[in-house]
């Protein structure tokens, strides 16, 4: 087993998770994008298999005319070279090239709000507003504003900014033919597909770090507080055995630690209770079925051991001495 100075895990209910160099590097993200270019685009799935007729074509009775008109008004505001920059074919792979990472880590395609005049920017926002609820639009704008706050705090206006978000238009805005738009930038991604009076808004990414601002130009902005509170209340309501099934990020976190160590990180502290930090329950003996929860133990060694195979037999019982080869 490789022992590193990444350290053991400590559990403190008052502390949140702190990671070193959390953001993906430009090379990592670019490599992921290149690896996907040779794969056919056939839609959004949970496991790689399409579900036929998941979104059947049918009338909804809800007019999308305001969305179409707002998109056309946006395009009319642009110069020819800007139209070329913001426009893509309906089947373009650009649908897939969104990311939540900072623009400084992954350059985007499309037309940036930063490169628009004030009237053009207002037209772009009007298109986004037409497609979202009032609360959804305000939340999107506040995520963008917090990115402006980050740009000032980090003194990095090339990688962050309130207007460093990009608009793509796919196809021609139409009342009858399929088309769509995409809003892409740090911590905010909206994919919006329109077909007649149907809308499919997926996939999406809504996030923020920080989630509130107390000082400066963007003071008193908060985002995602209701979602955060509801999510935390749900996690706190679960029993330990339910948490074991519900929390799936422990392996992702360990993979990050392994990559971080390979990239040269020497010290890293994880802290938080089971409502804040992905945890791994383990059972050191070998069994044929899941042991009672009172026999499972929170195992911080899972995050310190970077080479052991903790569920080698894929039975969902972690740390069995004979079956899984934890080191």
Number of C-alpha atoms within 10 A of each C-alpha: 10 9 10 15 12 20 17 17 18 13 15 13 13 9 14 15 12 13 15 12 10 10 13 14 13 16 11 12 16 15 10 12 16 11 10 13 13 8 8 8 13 10 13 13 10 7 6 9 10 12 11 7 7 7 10 8 11 10 11 11 9 10 13 20 15 15 22 22 17 21 25 16 16 20 21 13 18 18 11 10 8 16 18 13 17 20 20 21 14 17 12 13 13 18 21 15 17 25 21 19 20 22 20 16 20 23 14 20 18 21 21 21 20 14 14 17 12 11 12 19 18 15 22 23 19 19 21 23 20 19 22 16 11 11 10 13 17 14 19 22 18 21 28 23 20 26 29 21 22 20 17 15 10 11 11 13 16 11 19 25 24 21 18 24 26 22 23 22 27 23 17 19 22 19 18 12 11 17 22 26 27 23 22 27 30 27 21 23 22 21 19 22 18 23 19 21 16 20 18 12 16 13 15 17 17 15 16 19 12 13 15 18 18 10 10 9 12 16 13 10 16 17 22 15 11 9 10 12 11 11 12 13 12 11 17 13 10 13 10 15 13 12 19 18 9 11 16 13 13 17 16 11 15 17 14 16 22 18 13 19 17 10 9 8 16 13 13 18 14 19 19 19 16 18 18 17 20 19 24 23 20 24 20 17 14 15 14 7 9 13 14 9 15 8 11 18 12 12 17 18 16 25 22 21 22 21 14 16 17 22 17 17 13 10 13 14 24 27 26 20 15 12 20 21 16 21 15
